[in-house]
Structure formats: structure tokens, C-alpha cells
Amino acid sequence: MTPPSSPAIPTFEQHFGRAPQVTASAPGRVNLLGEHTDYQGGFVLPTAIPQVTTVGLGANGTREHRVFAADLNEQSVFAVGENAQGGFARYVAGALALGGAPDGLDVHVTSNVPMGAGLSSSAALEVAVLRGLRDLGILDATDERLALIAQRVEHEFVGVQCGIMDQMASSVANSATMLLLDTRSLERWLLPLPAGAEVLVMDSGVPRHLAQSGYNERRAQVEEAARLLGVTELRDVRDPQSLEALPQPLRARARHVVSENGRVQAALADGGVDAARFGVLMNASHASLRDDYAVSHPRVDDLVALLQAHPNVFGARMTGAGFGGAVVALVRAGQAHAVALTVLAGYGPGGRQVVP
């Protein structure tokens, strides 16, 4: 019996009755190491994933923006310069407003970046819209400035006090290399992935929603820890023993940030990126995120444990802000799909392979 086919997703032309003026896209990202350090001036190691968000834009001759998310079959209409009522449209509204769109635009959105999986579907959407505005000649901005505008969208229109990693990765990274980013100076380097290894990303099936999660609370906690320690950011802590003077849970939260920043630096020590060493550091990162930062989830922990136990896996950890979402593993080159099949058999319903 042939399964029923999925309904066709309406194109820009089908929904709005004409062709878009421009089409732009931006990728999601997976962070290999350096989690919850980007809002404390730390170093991070993300890479772009092959999945992208694509937007079509065209002037509509009104003072309203009309945004259609084709995959969700949802439309939102809001005035130029204003925020949308909620959901996906707030990311678009913020990008249009901060990107300087002076008149009404029709915006068509399609994406194969999984939503709610910790793979920066929101950053991909923001950056894609901003790239579209740049292509229209409305916005004159470098890739770095696009990322900074996208971060403001999260802060001012969505209510998530995120760091800069996701937006920088979506704007400047590629899927063939790692992006080493100094989130304080925004200096960046493209580095090869560890030799003999490839990246596997799996979705735990547990959705996450940062604005409703403990994300902003964690940020407030580490900012308070930095204040009590008398440093601008936890990146500036030179003696990890000084953290012992902090009350709980600030001590544990700060310990994660300081140790995680050290793990990124250790991964790149001696001028090379060794897969086995990188994997050990990924495993330690997950334990720190689970125990000190308390942003994991039991199902995520189960998936990570299955991956860590596989003989062709160097290391595995949750990725993204946490509270559900995806996990990332560094696996022996050529073994990613086989590893995923074995792990999914033990994990049960809900999980799926995302990358490669």
C-alpha cells in the first residue's frame, strides 16, 4: 500500500499571487563545545548544519507586513515597525523593524531546520530575513552586523536574553568547518573538524521553548555570580577556587561557565584538534550542563548515554540552550548513520537523526 503523499507546501507565488523580489536563506547551527558561555564573554565552537531557512520577500504597497510560514500554514499580519502577536512571527517582525523596512512587505518562510530542537531555527530565520533586506537594498550591513541585529531581535522582540553565538554561527559559519568565536571581541577563526571524525546530530524529541524555560534565569544567575566575584564576566575568573565563596546555586552555575570555557581552550591545545581528546571534553561538558547548570532533561541524558556507550562515538553531549532538544556526537568518520540506527533502536520513539 502506498502511503498518502504530504500536501504540497504553497510557494510565494501561490500564496501571494506574484513572484518575490528576492529570496534569501541562512543555516541552523549545532554547537560542538562551549555551551552557555557566550553571554559571559567565552569561547565557543559551533558549526553550521546543512538545513536552512529560506525566505522570499516582496513589497506589497501597504503599511502592513504579511508573513506566511508555509510549513506551518500560519499567517501573521502586523503594522510596519510593530511586533507581531506571538509565535514565529515575532522573529520576523523584529528583523523587519530593526532592519529598517520602511513599507509593507510580504514574507514567505520555509525551513527544514527542526524547530524546538536547539539547532537555532530562530537565528536562521532572523538572519535569512535580514539577508533579504540587504538584498533589497534596505539594509547595508556586514555579516557581523547582521548577527548583532539578529541578537537584538531576540532581546527586544522575543524576550530571550541570548548571547551572540547562534546569530554569528548562522551568519558566518559553514558546515565544513568549526567556527571558533571569541564572543567578547567577535574575533573568529574557521578550523577543521577533528581528523577521522564526523558530526552526528540527533533530536531527542523533547521540544524546548526558551522564553518559557529557565534560560533567562540562568543568565541572571551567572551575571550575579560575576558581580559577587568582582569581575566583568566569568571569562575573567583566573582562579576557579574563588568560586567556592559563592552561595548555591550560583557556585554551580559559575563553575559550569568557567570550566566550559576551559574545555574549549583545552580542545584546541597544542595547535591541533584531536578527536579522542575532543570527545572526552564533550562528555565532560554534558555532565557539567546536567549537574552544575541544570539545563538537561532525562530523555536527553538517556540519548547522550546511549551515544557515549557506542564504540564508534568519541563523545556526545546536549547542544543548544537545553531543557530538551538535540544532542551532538563526534563519531568515527563514515559511521554516523550506522551509529544513529543502533542508538535509536535503544532509545525508543521520539528520537531521530538530523545531521548528516
Buried (B, 14 or more C-beta within 10 A) or exposed (E): EEEEEEEEEBBBEEBBEEEBBBBBBBBBBBBBBBBBBBBBBBBBBBBBBEBBBBBBBBBBEBEBBBBBBBEBEEEBBBBBBEBBEEEBBBBBBBBBBBBBBEEBBBBBBBBBBBBBBBBBBBBBBBBBBBBBBBBBEBBEBEBBBBBBBBBBBBEEBBEBBBBBBBBBBBBBBEBEBBBBBBBBEEEBEEBEBBEEBBBBBBBBBBBBEBEEBBBBEBBEBBBBBBEBBEBEBBBBBEEEEBBEEBEEBBBBBBBBBBBBBBBBEBBBEEEEBBBEBBBBBBBBBBBBBBEBBBBBBEBBBBBBBBBBEBEBBBBBBBBBBBBBBBBBBBBBEEBBEEBBEBBBEEBEEEBBBBBE
